[in-house]
Amino acid sequence: MFQREERNIHAIQLLTTMQGEGPDVGKRMLLIRFKKCNRVEDRHPCPYCDTLVTMSNTIETEISVSRIQQIIDENSCGLMITGGEPGYGNNFGETVFLLNHLNYSFANVETNGYQLEKFLDDVSEVHVKFIYSPKIFSGIELSKTLFDSEKVFNDPRVYFKIVYENNQLIPKYLDGLKKICGKDTSRIYLMPEGATSDKLIEHSGEVFDACEKYGFNFSTRSHIIYGFI
């Protein structure tokens, strides 16, 4: 039984929905969205960043941990923490607190890898999947990502979710990832790039081909295809 300590969490979005991507796609979730991201704050956002467009003018609100627990209990749902970036700034401590103090059957933390090793050290709960989406937009980022620690590659709570797009660095990353992981590719998912259902379908063929080539899994993006948040 978890010991629940009262505390307020600062977030910009809290709603029940379904997971649209990755290993738990289709499962009912309580989504908690944090505002800030390290890449945006460092003025190096991703090309398809929604933190800049959707969240930059959104005001953070407070919600108590007891209320969050009540929503999970009433809806019999899992917990999904996203952003922004859960590992950035105050988001990190609040994410760790939620994961270690709430009672839930499963949880997803959507992260770009910022402080991922520290998450693995500080989060004691085993029913958590850290959905790691590496950002590979330069040779430096490619090299840095492939030198992630053994802790990241070997912890069974870490799942890789990679947007397969028209970027010559992505195949190089997948080649390296395949060598590191060997035959154990069950935690690696590739997704098509696209902001609309039509674009996702258009790009899905090449992603299926890549999944077959590397032995990786295909991830749908159901929230875009079916229009839920």
C-alpha positions, 0 to 999 in steps of 0.5 A: 500500500502506498503512503500518500502525502498531500501535495499540489502538482503544477500542470497545464492539462489534466484529463482522462483519455486513451494512450495513442502511441507506444506499447500501451496504445488504446489503454485508458489513462489519466493524462497529466501534461507539464508545460516547460521543456528543456529543448524549448528553454535552450532555444533548440525546440524540435521541428514539430514542437507543440510546446511552442505552439500549443502550450506557450500561452497556457497557464499552469494550474494546481491540483492536489495529489489526493484529487489525482488519486481520486480520478485514477480510482474512479476511472480505473485508469493508468497514469500518463505523464507528458509535456513539455518534458517531465524531466525538466526543472520542477517537473522532475520532482513532481513526476517522481513524487507522483510515481512513488506516491500514487496507487496505479496499475500502470503508468507511462512517462513520455520523455525526450531522455532528459534526466532519464538515468536519474528517473531510473534511480529515483522511481521505485515503482516497477509498473512504470514505462518510460517512453523514451523518444530520442531527438536526433536532429544533428550528428552531435545528438546522434552520437550522444544518444547512441552513447546512452548509458547501459542503464538506459538500454538495460532497464526493462522499464525503458521503451524506445519510441522513434518517429521515423521520418525523412532524416538521414540520421534516423537509419544510422541511429536504428543501425546503432540501436539494433547493434546495442540491443541485439535480438531483444527488440521488444521495447523498440517502436517506430512511428510514422511522421505526420500531423494528420491521418492522411499524412500518417497513412502516406508515411506508414508504408516505409515505417512498416518496411523499417520495422520488418528490416530491424525487427522493431515494433510499429506504433500507431498514432491513434490520437491523430487518426481518430481525433482524440487528445 
